[in-house]
Amino acid sequence: MTAKKSTEMSVFGVDVLEGLSSTPKHLSSRYFYDDEGSRLFMEIMKLPEYYLTKAEFRIFSEQTREIFESFTSGADSIDLIELGAGDGVKTAVLIRYFLERGLNFNYSPIDISQQANDALTSRFHSEFPSLTINPHTGDYFKILGSLKDGSDRRKVVMFLGSNIGNFHRDSAINFFRELRQSLSEQDRVFVGFDMQKDPRVILSAYDDPTGVTAKFNLNLLTRINRELGGTFDTSKFSHYAHYRPIECAARSFLISRERQTVTIEAIDRTFLFEQWEPIFMEISQKYTRTMIEEMAGDSGFEIEADFFDGVNFYNNSLWRPKGHAA
Ligand code: AVJ
């Protein structure tokens, strides 16, 4: 792909321009997931240090019946909606059980990537021939809005994998408030949260010894080179991650090991990096039970049920609109 001219600057270009012109410099983790970034994230999920996926999978596998009962209490059929479904490995555990139980439901994965949706749909078509799948590609809220009055069945909207952790607190609350607007009283939200735990355990998940996370981070610079005509030399940047136990947040950075300039053609700018200057890349927020309860409350929900793995590493929380007990 050739770089776009500045006259037709992409949203990606605008965000990169804003981020690299700021002090401190930052880039948005939302741009990690091009084809190579998605592949690297799947590698991350297989790392022994990356406990999140394993913990959530364990909750789904060991508490399948309880999850089923919480989704269906007061509803005999549901629309199961998933925001950013990824490879669907965890969701498959629920779907298999829901089908076994003869639940009347259909599954709607919503993703910004057509490719991700296509892959998931064909996988689930062959794994679950009797499942009705309605994939939607595009903006989460536009699609949820269009589904709003589509059926009178209960919607259960799943947002798994601690994907919410990439949002700062205010954005997370705005996200859930917007979600609340597209739901009715009988609907539910099912969110995956990574819990606060031994800081060393958290840090090692974001600073793995094999360097997959470093590659995942550096891939965004490669993406800028390819899509925006950038001149980043990835060998001159190092991945650095830390965890702050007071804020319960892991953060990652790319550190410029030398003083250097980088030009990005599509936005017609050259940026100076001082030696050891960081680019803030990603926040991965961790939570306490109190933080989850407050976040639900501040966005118009209350916790109806929650599910922990055996060591309290991870929590899947089922929310209902506030003030409307089932
Ligand atoms: C996909 C946002 C849940 O923050 O744990 C993994 C992304 N970043 N390793 C996370 C990620 C570095 C991941 N989420």
Residues whose N, C-alpha, C, O or C-beta is under 5 A from the ligand:
A	BS01	AVJ	I44 G161 S162 N163 N166 A205 I283 S284
